[in-house]
Amino acid sequence: MKIAMIGYGKMGKMIEQIAISRGHEIVSIIDIDNQQDFESEAFASADVAIEFTTPTAAYHNYLRAFAKNVKVVSGSTGWMQEHGDDIRRMCTEEGKTLFWASNFSIGVAIFSAVNRYLAQIMNGFPQYDVEMEETHHIHKLDAPSGTAITLAETLIDNLDRKTKWVKGTLLAPDGTLSGTSQCAPDEVPIHSIRRDEVPGIHSIRYDSEADAITITHDAHSRKGFALGAVLAAEYTANHQGLLTTSDLFKF
């Protein structure tokens, strides 16, 4: 399979290594200093482009890839609220293909399934309130993380007593605490911590007067994310439309 890389930071370099180790060819690498390569024959020859950039750049990267009929796998977050409807229309009505996930880790896919199942159980036990906490490295621009938002949306879909998620507190790298831990009974607060080089920790806590139940996913490195992105690219090469990890992982 021919793969184009859009974004060549730490994640992009790790994806490149894993893709090559699985027998794929990297035909184009586009970063901030060579945007003109979107117009190259090499980029247009790609079966799939793997995109890991920033919330502000992602949507326009999708459009430039779609213009060359290149399918996209993306882990960029923060663009969906503004551009989600446009992307859904392009993928459902115009024949474009985007595999998007807030997190490509196989472990997170399993964790997400556990989260959904536990929420279904907890729907019958309203004495338990629920909140979330996510911790990431100091370079992460968005808070809460896209993964945390996805997990929270699963809670809302399965808990009748919850209708939306809200930003909770944010503990910045310098120790500054902003936001609030207070929220309405129908809201799920997501608290964020930014420290060191943490790849990603997500915890969901159900608390009652009697006891508490907490589930946590703790990433040891970015390798799991990178492998998942390559697996998604392999899947995307033979599928069309707006794809997600629920298409790739059948559980």
Secondary structure, DSSP 8 states (H G I E B T S, - for coil): -EEEEE--SHHHHHHHHHHHHTT-EEEEEE-TT-GGGGGSHHHHT-SEEEE---HHHHHHHHHHHHHTT-EEEE---S-HHHHHHHHHHHHHHS---EEE-S---HHHHHHHHHHHHHHHHHTT-TT-EEEEEEEE-TT--SSS-HHHHHHHHHHHHH-TT--EEEEEEEE-TTS-EEE-S---TTEEEEEEEE-TT---EEEEEEE-SS-EEEEEEE-SSSHHHHHHHHHHHHHHTT--SEE-HHHHS--
